[in-house]
Amino acid sequence: MSPMPEPTHLPLVLTPPRGRAKPPRHLADLTLAERLEEATRLGLPGFRARQLSVHYFDRLVDDPEQMTDLPLAQRAELVTGFLPELMTPLRTLEADRGTTRKTLWRLFDGALVESVLMRYPDRATMCVSSQAGCGMACPFCATGQGGLQRNMSTAEIVEQVVAGARALARGEVPGGPGRVSNVVFMGMGEPLANYHAVVGAVRRLTSPAPDGLGMSARGVTVSTVGLVPRIRQLAAEGLPVTLALSLHAPDDELRNELVPINTRYSVAETVEAAWDYARTTKRRVSIEYAMMRGINDQAHRADLLADVLGSVGDPAPWGWVHVNLIPLNEVRGSKFTRSSDEDMDTFQRRLLERGISTTMRDTRGSDIDAACGQLAATEG
Ligand code: SAH
């Protein structure tokens, strides 16, 4: 028997395939009780975990030198054990006079994700990623073109919000020191395809300090292509977060193309799950509808959308839903373009005439590719 042929090209570095190794475990992955247990397991007094939690979630401190209540001898061990570095900022781009900031992050394994901070006179919103890349393949979305690299951990998701909270607290964003009031899962990824990490992150964001950041669940929006079983599961969590459903078309034929998961869960099934979510949580559901010229912006589709959203009850209980029309953010090299102002106005008017609350989303950050659907996380 002849020996196996020698491989001609040996890899120079043997790196595990991306996605195998797990992100470092961080205190934001754990509940306060789990952090205390972990400290005990490491032979440290439990209250140290609480002190670290206060630094991270309450005081938003990231420099170990400022953690002067921790004994110097244990500080390094505590910080590496509980607050390992999760991500490094590679680039920050600003728009709207510094009130919109997009950050490109490099995760421990080289995966790239982006987050966007948007400050308004009355609120500050962090738009966060939940996956590196996305597997949903919506053809009009920049993130969808590169496929999924991996799920993010709870702490990687939370850290994006904490980074924004630090920038606001330290007065780095024009408008004086402030707080993050809203978090939207509208960055890269499909949050409900990374369900456990996302629910963990929502819990961490909404638990009172020092367990979490102490935000109101009402300020958190989870946006989804419509993974029906996961919408139903989320409704049962007892977390009153707002659900945003990326519908983009009222008919299966068109939605199968724009949001390919529709071939699995039809428009009717998806809208019904959203309606059940509204009934269970008493939270109004947002319907996202990106306006694409000549694709989904015809007047007859506005009427069909009204029919579909009204099909959940007789008479239609309009209070359950709010339609967010998003002028499409054009992605370089894409065949999809933004609808004309006139067509968008007509579309909105027809929904309003049917009694459906409908607004037009602003497109903050589009000039720095930071608006919805533009996050592609490329270097260079
Ligand atoms: N996967 C989730 C979150 C993604 S981004 C979801 O699909 O809901 C948040 C929103 O931006 C979604 O409604 C998405 O459809 C929308 N979006 C994607 N590409 C866009 C684009 N080019 N212009 C405007 N909105 C876009």
Boltz pocket constraint, residues with backbone or C-beta under 6 A from the ligand:
constraints:
  - pocket:
      binder: B
      contacts: [[A, 136], [A, 138], [A, 140], [A, 141], [A, 142], [A, 185], [A, 186], [A, 187], [A, 188], [A, 189], [A, 190], [A, 191], [A, 223], [A, 224], [A, 225], [A, 244], [A, 245], [A, 246], [A, 288], [A, 289], [A, 290], [A, 326], [A, 327], [A, 328], [A, 329], [A, 330], [A, 331], [A, 372], [A, 373], [A, 374]]
      max_distance: 6.0
